Amino acid sequence: MAKCKADYEKQVFGTSGGQLISAIELRTIVKYLRPRPLERILDVGVGTGRIAKTMAAYGCEVVGIDLNKHMLRLAAKRRKELGDRSYDLILADGQFLPFKNSSFDGITCIRTLKYFPNHQFGIREMSRVLKDGGTLVLTLSNVFSIDSFLVKLKILAYRTLFNFRRLVQYLRHNNLVVVKYLGLHKIHPKIWTVFENTSFLFFLWAAEFVLQKITPKELLSREILVKLTKSVERSMKCVLE
């Protein structure tokens, strides 16, 4: 994963617009994962702990991993500032998870897979440590977004964009079945984060809502948010094969 010298959470979500899109994201992630008390949740690419903190609030046992030491320090600092010890932080590579098979009830991997040198390793590992019937919620940077041009211009820190429909077969091969998915950020987050005006932010929210309704999920969406479940039947079939 790429190093980040700034506080990512403040940089991306520090403005009123950023806080709004963060709240929308978190609400959708919770809706997809449906966390329950005492469930074990793994947050791959924990960053500053934004998602881990949210899941811990539901009474889950949360483990956040990141390969970026700077991010882990920020997460630990923020957790301490909040007086919160409700989730654990581990330095680890998402492509080689240091956990036993079927260790977690749920996994989140938000804005992280695009930084993996080999995303297939990451998908395989997340499937391995996920319990049968467990839920994986991840985002995929979308090839049909404006970011495809930014990647070509080498403006972005990552280079991997996903064609979701082509990736589905690999997900199935790893016993992960798509339950539902949603296109996020038809209007690029950079536009949201530079504005503080409440009226204009309401306009952006309304425009985003309309675009979600009238355009295909993949078209324009910066990311695809996917809910997957680990199929017990699929796992048994692979063992028999």
Order of alpha helices (4+ residues) and beta strands (2+ residues): alpha-alpha-beta-alpha-beta-alpha-beta-beta-alpha-beta-alpha-alpha-beta-alpha-alpha-beta-alpha
